[in-house]
C-alpha cells in the first residue's frame, strides 16, 4: 500500500492555507507515489508537523521554522521514492 502523508497544523495560528498549499505541492509531485495527503487540525497550539505514515519527517518546533517547499519535497521523496528525480527541486 502507498504511504499517506499527514500534515498536522494549528488552526488557531491560521496555518490551514499554508498546509493546503503544501498538500497540493506534494500531491502534484508524488501523484504515483502516495495514497494521499491528510490535513489534520492539531489540538495543540503552534503545532506543524509532517508525517509519512507514522514517521515524522518534519516538526516545526524541533526545526524552529517551517520547511520551504523544496526541502519538504526532498524529505517526502527520501522516504516514499528515494530514486525519484525532483528536477530543479533536487539536491545539488
MOURNOR-V176982 format. One record per pair of residues at least 6 apart in sequence whose C-alpha atoms are under 6 Angstrom apart, sorted by the first residue. I is the first residue (numbers start at 1). GAP is how many residues later the second one is. D is the distance in whole Angstrom. If there is no record, write none. Layout:
i,gap,d
I,GAP,D
I,GAP,D
//
This chain:
i,gap,d
2,32,5
2,33,5
3,31,5
3,32,6
3,50,6
4,30,6
4,31,5
4,32,5
4,33,6
4,48,6
4,49,5
5,32,5
5,46,6
5,47,5
6,31,6
6,32,5
6,44,6
6,45,5
7,32,5
7,33,6
7,42,6
7,43,5
8,32,5
8,33,6
8,34,6
8,40,5
8,41,5
9,32,5
9,33,5
9,38,5
9,39,4
10,31,6
10,32,5
10,35,6
10,36,6
10,37,5
11,30,6
48,12,5
49,9,5
49,10,4
50,6,6
50,7,6
50,8,5
51,6,6
60,6,6
70,19,5
//
